[in-house]
Amino acid sequence: MGSEKKSRLPAIVATAVAVPVAVVAGVLVFNAIAPKAEPVHEDLSPVAVEVPALSEEDAVVCLALTATAPESAGGLQARPVEGGAGAAESVMAYGDPAVVATCGVEPVAVEDTALVYKLNGVCWYSDEAGLEWTSLDRQVPVGVSVPETHEQPVDVLNDLSTAIADKVPAAAEAPTGCA
């Protein structure tokens, strides 16, 4: 019996060394032959936007929002905006193609039975395609335009809603679905 244990010891040691070496070699070979992913280069140049006409009070609220806007929303990087005086103070853009959020859009009237979405403290209404979103329960409405290529607009809206709920005061009245 004693000689049987001695004869297995070299096999166990060889296996203990060979398995990790084989794994490392396999990983190195896989990395050498695997196709390299092309880096994604997002266009982060300024986005041309339309600037809403704002009262002085609304302009102050919108400036508070844009000054504290997140650096990214829904995983999309913030982009600068251009479009004349007040563009950066009332409009935010994210990603490529750009999701554009505009503070001070025209309010949307909705039926009490309309489908609305409460996201991180802000009530939203969307067109049927889910491309145009408008806040319903804020003193200064915020509109968000989402290009069709973005599959999950709610990801962007969730991140923006946090900032909107913090900086744009709630309206005195909101549709019943927003409660």
Backbone as a chain_set.jsonl record, in Angstrom:
{"seq": "MGSEKKSRLPAIVATAVAVPVAVVAGVLVFNAIAPKAEPVHEDLSPVAVEVPALSEEDAVVCLALTATAPESAGGLQARPVEGGAGAAESVMAYGDPAVVATCGVEPVAVEDTALVYKLNGVCWYSDEAGLEWTSLDRQVPVGVSVPETHEQPVDVLNDLSTAIADKVPAAAEAPTGCA", "coords": {"N": [[0.794, -1.186, 0.0], [1.937, 1.229, 0.704], [3.74, 1.8, -1.361], [1.975, 2.288, -3.388], [0.834, 4.786, -2.777], [3.076, 6.388, -3.052], [3.542, 6.238, -5.803], [1.388, 7.637, -6.86], [1.717, 10.272, -6.081], [3.551, 11.836, -7.766], [1.879, 12.055, -10.045], [-0.31, 13.491, -9.085], [0.899, 15.928, -8.395], [1.833, 16.7, -10.914], [-0.609, 17.044, -12.25], [-1.725, 19.109, -10.704], [-0.065, 21.194, -11.416], [-0.215, 21.243, -14.214], [-2.927, 21.779, -14.944], [-3.585, 24.58, -14.185], [-1.661, 25.832, -15.833], [-2.506, 25.06, -18.39], [-4.992, 26.342, -18.481], [-4.247, 29.084, -18.361], [-2.731, 29.204, -20.73], [-4.759, 28.648, -22.583], [-6.425, 30.921, -22.272], [-4.663, 32.941, -23.128], [-4.251, 32.185, -25.824], [-6.893, 32.382, -26.784], [-7.37, 35.171, -26.456], [-5.5, 36.094, -28.269], [-6.464, 35.242, -30.752], [-9.08, 36.119, -30.874], [-11.487, 38.296, -32.354], [-10.976, 41.795, -32.456], [-12.871, 44.294, -30.863], [-14.357, 47.07, -32.387], [-13.677, 50.364, -31.379], [-16.197, 52.474, -30.035], [-17.036, 55.582, -31.162], [-18.474, 58.257, -29.955], [-20.252, 61.063, -31.113], [-19.645, 64.014, -29.696], [-19.963, 66.653, -30.187], [-21.221, 70.095, -30.2], [-24.807, 70.404, -29.977], [-27.294, 71.573, -32.107], [-29.982, 73.478, -31.078], [-33.394, 74.491, -30.406], [-34.336, 77.379, -28.695], [-36.503, 77.927, -26.054], [-38.981, 80.493, -25.504], [-38.838, 82.177, -22.54], [-40.217, 83.283, -19.428], [-38.9, 85.585, -16.962], [-38.955, 84.366, -14.431], [-39.323, 81.633, -15.084], [-36.968, 81.242, -16.516], [-35.041, 81.397, -14.494], [-35.641, 79.094, -13.005], [-35.149, 77.134, -14.951], [-32.417, 77.556, -15.4], [-31.411, 76.772, -12.92], [-31.936, 74.056, -13.117], [-30.447, 73.21, -15.446], [-27.884, 73.914, -14.652], [-27.271, 72.069, -12.738], [-27.482, 69.697, -13.984], [-27.174, 66.196, -14.744], [-24.017, 64.593, -15.595], [-24.243, 62.474, -17.232], [-26.911, 60.633, -18.702], [-28.994, 57.913, -18.567], [-26.837, 56.396, -19.355], [-25.803, 57.849, -21.425], [-23.572, 60.3, -22.589], [-23.269, 63.727, -21.597], [-23.753, 66.511, -23.777], [-22.606, 69.573, -25.25], [-24.711, 72.426, -26.018], [-25.991, 74.529, -28.631], [-27.513, 77.441, -29.941], [-28.202, 79.999, -29.783], [-28.863, 82.829, -27.601], [-29.319, 81.854, -24.284], [-29.462, 79.134, -24.737], [-27.815, 77.139, -23.459], [-28.723, 77.519, -20.926], [-31.269, 76.534, -20.811], [-31.594, 74.165, -22.19], [-30.658, 70.749, -22.522], [-28.483, 68.176, -23.708], [-27.872, 64.777, -24.648], [-25.791, 62.075, -25.568], [-25.404, 60.306, -28.78], [-27.197, 59.561, -31.549], [-28.499, 62.714, -30.416], [-30.324, 62.942, -27.4], [-32.613, 65.277, -26.458], [-33.343, 67.548, -23.969], [-35.597, 69.944, -23.007], [-36.199, 72.724, -21.105], [-39.046, 74.475, -20.176], [-40.978, 74.086, -22.134], [-44.071, 74.126, -24.038], [-46.956, 73.515, -22.085], [-48.648, 70.334, -21.839], [-51.906, 69.28, -22.403], [-53.768, 66.752, -20.957], [-56.111, 64.045, -20.905], [-57.927, 62.914, -18.001], [-57.888, 60.185, -17.978], [-55.688, 59.469, -19.394], [-52.69, 57.684, -20.205], [-50.055, 57.908, -18.062], [-46.721, 58.327, -16.78], [-44.955, 57.844, -13.857], [-41.901, 58.714, -12.877], [-39.208, 58.55, -10.845], [-40.243, 60.613, -9.171], [-41.321, 62.46, -10.96], [-43.957, 63.192, -13.165], [-44.775, 61.958, -16.309], [-45.846, 62.36, -19.709], [-46.272, 60.737, -22.811], [-45.947, 60.72, -26.396], [-47.528, 58.479, -28.766], [-45.52, 56.994, -30.016], [-43.483, 57.07, -28.22], [-41.441, 58.892, -28.364], [-41.493, 61.594, -27.86], [-41.593, 63.262, -24.876], [-43.216, 64.782, -22.102], [-43.143, 66.612, -19.117], [-45.666, 66.627, -16.618], [-46.352, 67.541, -14.122], [-44.958, 69.753, -13.16], [-44.02, 73.145, -12.377], [-42.717, 74.499, -14.399], [-42.817, 73.16, -17.454], [-40.992, 70.361, -18.746], [-39.626, 69.125, -21.686], [-38.714, 66.182, -23.425], [-36.994, 64.932, -26.099], [-36.573, 62.006, -27.808], [-34.517, 60.208, -29.901], [-35.389, 57.649, -32.325], [-33.518, 55.594, -32.348], [-32.71, 55.081, -29.782], [-33.35, 52.64, -27.582], [-34.388, 52.464, -24.986], [-35.923, 54.87, -23.687], [-36.771, 55.443, -21.14], [-34.661, 55.01, -19.419], [-33.049, 57.299, -19.723], [-34.928, 59.228, -18.972], [-35.381, 58.527, -16.28], [-32.938, 59.261, -15.021], [-32.866, 62.013, -15.624], [-35.229, 62.803, -14.39], [-34.715, 62.764, -11.65], [-33.066, 65.045, -11.26], [-34.846, 66.988, -12.221], [-37.032, 66.769, -10.44], [-35.777, 67.684, -8.194], [-35.028, 70.347, -8.791], [-37.013, 71.731, -10.261], [-39.904, 73.188, -9.291], [-42.869, 71.55, -8.069], [-46.037, 71.545, -9.697], [-49.129, 73.187, -8.819], [-51.384, 71.776, -9.537], [-52.033, 68.598, -11.022], [-52.525, 65.977, -13.471], [-54.841, 63.302, -12.636], [-53.656, 60.75, -12.788], [-51.11, 61.18, -12.001], [-50.805, 61.18, -9.305]], "CA": [[0.0, 0.0, 0.0], [2.794, 2.4, 0.799], [4.304, 2.116, -2.663], [0.88, 2.792, -4.217], [0.715, 6.219, -2.482], [4.242, 7.047, -3.632], [3.413, 6.3, -7.25], [0.349, 8.62, -7.212], [2.155, 11.624, -5.739], [4.003, 12.587, -8.94], [0.734, 12.322, -10.924], [-1.108, 14.564, -8.475], [1.676, 17.166, -8.539], [1.812, 17.055, -12.336], [-1.951, 17.539, -12.55], [-1.895, 20.397, -10.026], [0.698, 22.192, -12.165], [-0.63, 21.264, -15.613], [-4.257, 22.374, -15.148], [-3.519, 26.043, -14.269], [-0.87, 26.225, -17.005], [-3.374, 24.88, -19.555], [-6.003, 27.408, -18.451], [-3.579, 30.338, -18.741], [-2.402, 29.099, -22.155], [-6.012, 28.778, -23.327], [-6.844, 32.333, -22.238], [-3.745, 33.701, -23.99], [-4.548, 31.852, -27.214], [-8.199, 32.969, -27.11], [-7.196, 36.617, -26.611], [-4.702, 36.351, -29.458], [-7.2, 34.989, -31.998], [-10.416, 36.724, -30.824], [-11.552, 39.567, -33.093], [-10.97, 42.991, -31.616], [-14.06, 45.138, -31.023], [-14.083, 48.432, -32.825], [-14.102, 51.326, -30.362], [-17.327, 53.313, -30.412], [-16.715, 56.998, -31.008], [-19.684, 59.071, -29.932], [-20.109, 62.46, -31.493], [-19.987, 64.861, -28.555], [-19.914, 68.054, -30.607], [-22.439, 70.809, -29.789], [-26.069, 70.072, -30.626], [-28.1, 72.75, -32.433], [-31.287, 73.351, -30.433], [-34.276, 75.653, -30.38], [-34.425, 77.913, -27.343], [-37.875, 78.375, -25.782], [-39.166, 81.822, -24.931], [-39.116, 81.975, -21.12], [-40.357, 84.437, -18.546], [-37.729, 85.681, -16.082], [-39.093, 83.352, -13.382], [-39.062, 80.322, -15.68], [-35.549, 81.194, -16.875], [-34.291, 81.109, -13.268], [-35.877, 77.676, -12.695], [-34.448, 76.335, -15.96], [-30.984, 77.681, -15.139], [-31.117, 75.909, -11.765], [-31.943, 72.682, -13.612], [-29.326, 72.923, -16.349], [-26.615, 74.082, -13.931], [-27.04, 70.87, -11.921], [-27.831, 68.533, -14.805], [-26.19, 65.117, -14.638], [-23.012, 64.47, -16.656], [-24.74, 61.454, -18.149], [-28.294, 60.218, -18.439], [-29.245, 56.645, -19.239], [-25.578, 55.934, -19.937], [-25.411, 58.731, -22.525], [-22.736, 61.409, -22.148], [-23.793, 65.07, -21.858], [-23.164, 67.238, -24.907], [-22.924, 71.006, -25.233], [-25.773, 72.853, -26.93], [-25.868, 75.859, -29.219], [-28.758, 77.826, -30.591], [-28.478, 81.382, -29.455], [-28.869, 83.231, -26.198], [-30.142, 81.048, -23.396], [-29.501, 77.712, -25.105], [-27.214, 76.314, -22.405], [-29.464, 77.748, -19.688], [-32.597, 75.925, -20.832], [-31.624, 72.925, -22.972], [-29.595, 69.782, -22.266], [-28.417, 67.128, -24.728], [-27.125, 63.597, -24.224], [-25.567, 60.969, -26.483], [-25.329, 60.454, -30.225], [-27.844, 60.85, -31.77], [-28.777, 63.409, -29.162], [-31.575, 63.074, -26.663], [-32.646, 66.701, -26.112], [-34.283, 67.911, -22.908], [-35.816, 71.385, -23.056], [-36.955, 73.277, -19.985], [-39.885, 75.589, -20.579], [-41.803, 73.783, -23.311], [-45.505, 74.362, -23.859], [-47.585, 72.435, -21.324], [-49.495, 69.401, -22.58], [-53.171, 68.961, -21.728], [-54.106, 65.34, -21.131], [-57.337, 63.582, -20.258], [-57.69, 62.245, -16.719], [-57.698, 58.753, -18.207], [-54.49, 59.265, -20.222], [-51.609, 56.896, -19.628], [-48.929, 58.733, -17.641], [-45.654, 57.547, -16.149], [-44.304, 58.513, -12.73], [-40.518, 58.245, -12.846], [-38.366, 59.269, -9.881], [-40.888, 61.804, -8.651], [-41.836, 63.339, -12.019], [-45.002, 62.569, -13.968], [-44.509, 62.171, -17.733], [-46.772, 61.924, -20.746], [-45.53, 60.498, -24.044], [-46.692, 60.447, -27.623], [-47.707, 57.036, -28.974], [-44.266, 56.362, -30.427], [-42.531, 57.114, -27.118], [-40.292, 59.708, -28.771], [-41.639, 62.933, -27.277], [-42.058, 63.163, -23.495], [-43.413, 66.077, -21.462], [-43.5, 66.518, -17.701], [-47.023, 67.137, -16.407], [-46.588, 67.992, -12.751], [-43.943, 70.738, -12.798], [-44.405, 74.531, -12.676], [-42.147, 74.767, -15.718], [-42.757, 71.85, -18.112], [-39.758, 69.934, -19.409], [-39.867, 68.2, -22.79], [-37.561, 65.376, -23.8], [-37.123, 64.334, -27.423], [-35.703, 60.831, -27.842], [-34.456, 59.608, -31.241], [-35.859, 56.263, -32.423], [-32.429, 54.636, -32.159], [-32.553, 54.781, -28.354], [-34.363, 51.637, -27.281], [-34.937, 52.62, -23.642], [-35.972, 56.272, -23.279], [-37.044, 55.537, -19.709], [-33.368, 55.105, -18.741], [-32.673, 58.716, -19.728], [-35.927, 59.952, -18.182], [-35.148, 58.265, -14.858], [-31.835, 60.083, -14.553], [-33.263, 63.425, -15.694], [-36.311, 63.045, -13.436], [-34.139, 63.055, -10.337], [-32.662, 66.451, -11.274], [-36.05, 67.81, -12.408], [-37.782, 66.765, -9.183], [-35.006, 68.455, -7.221], [-34.838, 71.764, -9.151], [-38.208, 72.361, -10.846], [-40.994, 73.008, -8.315], [-44.09, 70.854, -8.483], [-47.177, 72.4, -10.017], [-50.222, 73.105, -7.852], [-52.307, 70.75, -10.004], [-51.505, 67.632, -11.983], [-53.537, 64.982, -13.819], [-55.075, 62.329, -11.574], [-52.727, 59.646, -12.886], [-49.789, 61.575, -11.487], [-50.789, 61.161, -7.841]], "C": [[0.841, 1.256, 0.0], [3.372, 2.797, -0.537], [3.241, 2.67, -3.607], [0.717, 4.302, -4.009], [1.89, 6.978, -3.09], [4.09, 7.193, -5.139], [2.349, 7.303, -7.694], [0.824, 10.053, -6.988], [2.687, 12.394, -6.946], [2.861, 12.932, -9.896], [-0.122, 13.459, -10.386], [-0.398, 15.9, -8.627], [1.652, 17.634, -9.994], [0.458, 17.628, -12.737], [-2.167, 18.923, -11.94], [-1.151, 21.515, -10.752], [0.137, 22.336, -13.58], [-1.967, 21.963, -15.836], [-4.192, 23.903, -15.175], [-2.72, 26.537, -15.479], [-1.722, 26.111, -18.265], [-4.44, 25.971, -19.619], [-5.392, 28.734, -18.894], [-3.246, 30.32, -20.233], [-3.658, 29.254, -23.007], [-6.502, 30.214, -23.388], [-5.967, 33.165, -23.157], [-4.023, 33.438, -25.461], [-5.88, 32.465, -27.633], [-8.066, 34.472, -27.344], [-6.409, 36.959, -27.861], [-5.516, 36.189, -30.736], [-8.591, 35.623, -32.017], [-10.415, 38.031, -31.608], [-11.639, 40.737, -32.111], [-12.214, 43.823, -31.909], [-13.618, 46.526, -31.454], [-14.515, 49.406, -31.74], [-15.242, 52.189, -30.901], [-16.95, 54.766, -30.126], [-18.004, 57.791, -31.103], [-19.35, 60.485, -30.376], [-20.567, 63.292, -30.305], [-19.828, 66.334, -28.897], [-21.204, 68.754, -30.181], [-23.66, 70.434, -30.638], [-26.832, 71.37, -30.877], [-29.51, 72.539, -31.883], [-32.096, 74.628, -30.612], [-34.433, 76.087, -28.931], [-35.858, 78.4, -27.111], [-37.883, 79.815, -25.259], [-39.605, 81.639, -23.483], [-39.337, 83.298, -20.402], [-39.115, 84.476, -17.663], [-37.768, 84.613, -14.997], [-38.775, 81.953, -13.922], [-37.588, 80.169, -16.045], [-34.685, 80.867, -15.654], [-34.432, 79.63, -12.899], [-35.09, 76.797, -13.669], [-32.934, 76.396, -15.762], [-30.581, 76.803, -13.953], [-31.06, 74.443, -12.198], [-30.707, 72.387, -14.454], [-27.976, 73.055, -15.652], [-26.268, 72.848, -13.104], [-27.377, 69.594, -12.677], [-26.757, 67.458, -14.684], [-25.23, 65.1, -15.83], [-23.385, 63.397, -17.675], [-26.165, 61.11, -17.74], [-28.558, 58.955, -19.244], [-28.006, 56.092, -19.91], [-25.099, 56.775, -21.102], [-24.675, 59.948, -21.966], [-23.382, 62.748, -22.508], [-23.034, 65.711, -23.017], [-23.482, 68.719, -24.759], [-24.03, 71.311, -26.239], [-25.464, 74.245, -27.451], [-27.167, 76.184, -29.926], [-29.146, 79.243, -30.246], [-28.479, 81.61, -27.962], [-29.81, 82.339, -25.393], [-30.172, 79.57, -23.712], [-28.986, 76.844, -23.961], [-27.953, 76.458, -21.079], [-30.824, 77.067, -19.66], [-32.672, 74.583, -21.556], [-30.415, 72.059, -22.614], [-29.638, 68.73, -23.367], [-27.509, 66.012, -24.234], [-26.994, 62.611, -25.37], [-25.553, 61.342, -27.943], [-26.11, 59.305, -30.851], [-28.389, 61.413, -30.454], [-30.213, 63.273, -28.679], [-31.564, 64.52, -26.175], [-33.74, 66.951, -25.089], [-34.381, 69.43, -22.862], [-36.702, 71.811, -21.896], [-37.759, 74.46, -20.496], [-40.672, 75.345, -21.85], [-43.256, 74.128, -23.006], [-46.099, 73.21, -23.055], [-48.489, 71.591, -22.217], [-50.756, 69.158, -21.757], [-53.498, 67.504, -22.016], [-55.411, 65.039, -20.41], [-56.983, 62.913, -18.932], [-57.426, 60.754, -16.888], [-56.45, 58.45, -19.036], [-53.446, 58.458, -19.463], [-50.438, 57.83, -19.325], [-47.937, 57.859, -16.887], [-45.004, 58.377, -15.051], [-42.91, 57.904, -12.6], [-39.699, 59.128, -11.911], [-38.955, 60.613, -9.463], [-41.431, 62.769, -9.675], [-42.836, 62.553, -12.857], [-44.808, 62.962, -15.436], [-45.667, 61.677, -18.586], [-45.947, 61.77, -22.02], [-46.472, 60.371, -25.227], [-46.737, 58.933, -27.817], [-46.41, 56.323, -29.325], [-43.241, 56.325, -29.296], [-41.301, 57.94, -27.425], [-40.322, 61.109, -28.18], [-42.277, 62.795, -25.899], [-42.179, 64.56, -22.913], [-43.793, 65.866, -20.007], [-44.851, 67.193, -17.5], [-47.209, 67.812, -15.065], [-45.544, 68.996, -12.252], [-44.423, 72.135, -13.172], [-43.891, 74.955, -14.038], [-42.012, 73.406, -16.412], [-41.41, 71.604, -18.795], [-40.149, 68.931, -20.482], [-38.595, 67.454, -23.129], [-37.86, 64.694, -25.129], [-36.088, 63.221, -27.542], [-35.689, 60.266, -29.259], [-34.864, 58.137, -31.212], [-34.768, 55.245, -32.115], [-32.196, 54.28, -30.696], [-33.696, 53.864, -27.927], [-35.044, 51.844, -25.934], [-34.964, 54.082, -23.21], [-36.18, 56.431, -21.781], [-35.733, 55.621, -18.918], [-32.916, 56.562, -18.638], [-33.627, 59.497, -18.837], [-35.742, 59.727, -16.682], [-34.056, 59.169, -14.309], [-32.194, 61.573, -14.57], [-34.334, 63.751, -14.66], [-35.793, 63.387, -12.05], [-33.753, 64.524, -10.243], [-33.884, 67.367, -11.395], [-36.84, 67.893, -11.109], [-37.095, 67.621, -8.133], [-35.024, 69.956, -7.516], [-36.059, 72.466, -9.705], [-39.37, 72.121, -9.898], [-42.21, 72.304, -8.923], [-45.189, 71.856, -8.748], [-48.257, 72.202, -8.952], [-51.198, 71.995, -8.23], [-51.615, 69.861, -11.02], [-52.613, 66.653, -12.327], [-53.663, 63.919, -12.725], [-54.125, 61.147, -11.617], [-51.364, 59.935, -12.318], [-49.7, 61.48, -9.972], [-49.975, 60.034, -7.293]], "O": [[0.486, 2.244, -0.643], [3.491, 3.985, -0.835], [3.558, 3.431, -4.522], [0.483, 5.027, -4.976], [1.719, 8.091, -3.589], [4.494, 8.218, -5.689], [2.413, 7.781, -8.827], [0.352, 10.963, -7.669], [2.289, 13.545, -7.13], [2.876, 14.004, -10.499], [-0.604, 14.294, -11.151], [-1.033, 16.902, -8.955], [1.472, 18.82, -10.269], [0.395, 18.6, -13.489], [-2.728, 19.808, -12.586], [-1.575, 22.67, -10.7], [0.029, 23.453, -14.085], [-2.123, 22.676, -16.828], [-4.708, 24.495, -16.123], [-3.071, 27.552, -16.079], [-1.66, 26.989, -19.125], [-4.754, 26.467, -20.701], [-5.975, 29.433, -19.723], [-3.457, 31.316, -20.925], [-3.626, 29.921, -24.041], [-6.946, 30.676, -24.44], [-6.474, 34.011, -23.892], [-4.029, 34.37, -26.265], [-5.984, 33.015, -28.729], [-8.594, 34.992, -28.327], [-6.629, 38.014, -28.457], [-5.292, 36.914, -31.705], [-9.225, 35.664, -33.071], [-9.452, 38.794, -31.538], [-12.298, 40.655, -31.074], [-12.568, 44.032, -33.07], [-12.639, 47.075, -30.951], [-15.626, 49.284, -31.223], [-15.247, 52.58, -32.069], [-16.596, 55.125, -29.003], [-18.559, 57.976, -32.186], [-18.294, 61.024, -30.048], [-21.745, 63.277, -29.949], [-19.591, 67.164, -28.019], [-22.18, 68.087, -29.837], [-23.555, 70.185, -31.839], [-26.999, 72.178, -29.963], [-30.156, 71.536, -32.189], [-31.56, 75.692, -30.925], [-34.639, 75.257, -28.045], [-36.37, 79.202, -27.893], [-36.916, 80.281, -24.654], [-40.633, 81.014, -23.223], [-38.715, 84.308, -20.733], [-38.356, 83.507, -17.619], [-36.74, 84.019, -14.673], [-38.046, 81.187, -13.291], [-37.022, 79.086, -15.899], [-33.701, 80.136, -15.773], [-33.451, 78.988, -12.523], [-34.444, 75.833, -13.259], [-32.247, 75.391, -15.94], [-29.529, 76.164, -13.981], [-30.232, 73.679, -11.703], [-29.998, 71.414, -14.196], [-27.021, 72.375, -16.028], [-25.098, 72.611, -12.804], [-27.538, 68.532, -12.075], [-25.574, 67.766, -14.539], [-25.578, 65.534, -16.928], [-22.916, 63.403, -18.813], [-26.561, 61.277, -16.586], [-28.366, 58.932, -20.46], [-28.103, 55.397, -20.921], [-24.082, 56.449, -21.714], [-25.112, 60.55, -20.985], [-23.967, 62.895, -23.581], [-21.84, 65.481, -23.206], [-24.518, 69.079, -24.2], [-24.255, 70.556, -27.184], [-24.772, 75.032, -26.805], [-27.84, 75.295, -30.448], [-30.303, 79.634, -30.403], [-28.147, 80.729, -27.169], [-30.953, 82.107, -25.785], [-30.848, 78.812, -23.016], [-29.665, 75.906, -23.544], [-27.821, 75.604, -20.203], [-31.471, 77.019, -18.614], [-33.716, 73.932, -21.533], [-29.306, 72.559, -22.427], [-30.706, 68.427, -23.899], [-26.534, 66.24, -23.519], [-27.969, 62.335, -26.069], [-25.67, 62.511, -28.312], [-25.706, 58.154, -30.691], [-28.694, 60.674, -29.518], [-31.171, 63.458, -29.43], [-30.6, 64.946, -25.54], [-34.905, 66.616, -25.305], [-33.376, 70.12, -22.697], [-37.816, 71.314, -21.733], [-37.223, 75.342, -21.166], [-41.0, 76.289, -22.57], [-43.618, 74.389, -21.859], [-45.782, 72.049, -23.314], [-49.023, 72.071, -23.217], [-50.683, 68.867, -20.563], [-53.505, 67.073, -23.169], [-55.764, 65.696, -19.431], [-55.874, 62.408, -18.76], [-56.805, 60.131, -16.026], [-56.186, 57.288, -19.347], [-53.338, 58.543, -18.24], [-49.894, 58.465, -20.228], [-48.285, 56.777, -16.413], [-44.554, 59.496, -15.3], [-42.76, 56.731, -12.256], [-39.523, 60.32, -12.167], [-38.251, 61.622, -9.41], [-41.961, 63.815, -9.3], [-42.596, 61.4, -13.214], [-44.692, 64.143, -15.764], [-46.366, 60.724, -18.241], [-45.04, 62.56, -22.283], [-47.628, 59.972, -25.088], [-46.056, 58.193, -27.107], [-46.226, 55.161, -28.962], [-42.236, 55.623, -29.4], [-40.242, 57.732, -26.833], [-39.276, 61.739, -28.021], [-43.382, 62.268, -25.774], [-41.35, 65.426, -23.191], [-44.656, 65.046, -19.695], [-45.147, 68.207, -18.132], [-48.148, 68.589, -14.895], [-45.282, 69.075, -11.052], [-45.142, 72.306, -14.157], [-44.566, 75.696, -14.754], [-41.188, 72.586, -16.007], [-40.788, 72.516, -19.34], [-40.91, 67.999, -20.223], [-37.51, 68.036, -23.119], [-38.849, 63.974, -25.265], [-34.888, 63.453, -27.396], [-36.738, 59.881, -29.774], [-34.702, 57.461, -30.196], [-35.069, 54.14, -31.664], [-31.548, 53.275, -30.403], [-34.86, 54.266, -27.914], [-36.189, 51.426, -25.766], [-34.104, 54.5, -22.435], [-35.802, 57.455, -21.212], [-35.699, 56.241, -17.854], [-32.454, 57.001, -17.584], [-33.196, 60.33, -18.039], [-35.93, 60.655, -15.896], [-34.223, 59.778, -13.253], [-31.862, 62.305, -13.638], [-34.349, 64.852, -14.111], [-36.38, 64.216, -11.354], [-34.074, 65.185, -9.255], [-33.945, 68.408, -10.741], [-37.273, 68.977, -10.719], [-37.754, 68.215, -7.279], [-35.035, 70.761, -6.584], [-36.141, 73.692, -9.63], [-39.788, 70.977, -9.713], [-42.522, 72.447, -10.105], [-45.262, 72.898, -8.096], [-48.292, 71.176, -8.273], [-51.775, 71.347, -7.357], [-50.742, 70.297, -11.771], [-53.558, 66.505, -11.552], [-52.715, 63.667, -11.982], [-53.812, 60.585, -10.567], [-50.546, 59.028, -12.168], [-48.625, 61.68, -9.408], [-49.866, 59.886, -6.076]]}, "num_chains": 1, "name": "protein.A"}
